[in-house]
Amino acid sequence: MYRDDDAARVDRANALIAEIAELERAKVAQAATEQRLGAARDELRTLQAATTVTTPPVPERPPSFATHFLVFAATAGATFLLYTLLLKP
């Protein structure tokens, strides 16, 4: 009777030791993953800081008079062409 209890305790203890070892390995792997994640975030932060410092903002310019004239001329030409093709008797 006592031997069966001892054998059951030994089996349970071995199972618990194996489970603890597996959980510890998972914990170490998680720590390594968190370190890599932290390093990647730091590197990205450094790259973004370098990018924002080296590229000055590009000032926007309104379209010039020539651009307005070309767009108007193209629109007028297309309208005239469609009018003459569609309404020609």
MOURKA-V225431 format. One record per pair of residues at least 24 apart in sequence whose ideal C-beta (glycine too) atoms are under 6 Angstrom apart, sorted by the first residue. I is the first residue (numbers start at 1). J is the second residue. Records with the same first field share a line. If there is no record, write none. Layout:
I=J  J
This chain:
none
